Amino acid sequence: MKRILGIDCSPKVEKVVSGLFGGNDDVQYEQFHDGIALNGYQMIILEMGRNQEHVVQQICKLRYACNFQNIPIILINARKKDIPSQPYIIAGATEVLSLSDPLPACRHIMNGYLIPGREPLEEEFEYLDPFIKNTCHILQTMASIHVEFKKVYFSNTIRIFGDVSGIMGLSGNAEGTLVVTFYWDLAKSIVAKMMGMEEGEIDAELIHDGVSEIINMISGSTKKEFVGTPYHFEISLPSVVVGPGHQIGYLQNTSVAVLIFQVGTQSFALHVCIKPKTTLS
């Protein structure tokens, strides 16, 4: 049984949602509040209010509370007026549905998002483990912080939720992309520790440079471990993207492993998309 959380849902929307899931799932309802806990839920349903800016802020806070977990956020428009979905998708909504849409189509879409992602294959950890180990080691060494690896899931989307991402292109025996993504507050804290400065002294330029250096060090240290294997890659110059809901280009027909790490109560993600040109023997 899936656990679904409905937020700020009117009786009208609650009735429709109950009909969509037919009592086969555990649907709970509560009002939106700061600090809302989303762990254990497989889907979030939020009814759209009339104030776009307020709804966008709600979605941003909900996406932050997901801690980079792949929890779909479904925004329900209960009004007949057609509403542009782009601002809400950029903020972090997975889908924007309307009660005027055909209910069978809505049911199909929502049930599709409840299909669990596949677990990593044992052989996939042959290339994921070095990234996990080196990410923890680099931040422990450079910033004196304890980093704990929490989980991994696979994604086929190019959307990244976070405020700032360091990107490294991979080429050579293996090709792909490596991306580390932080929310702003954690990025500022880590960069301050790396540079031996107070957080108040860290500006956007220093965060940009610090995140660039983090992805460069993770890539460089992991590259050494793949020498002599089909996963050995060369690295390019890192780049940095800033802004919520940004998109990263990946190789076609190649899954993206999203590794979630925790620092205290905050999380960040490492996106690993790598494809060897030859297979492991």
Disulfide bonds with the S-S distance in Angstrom:
none
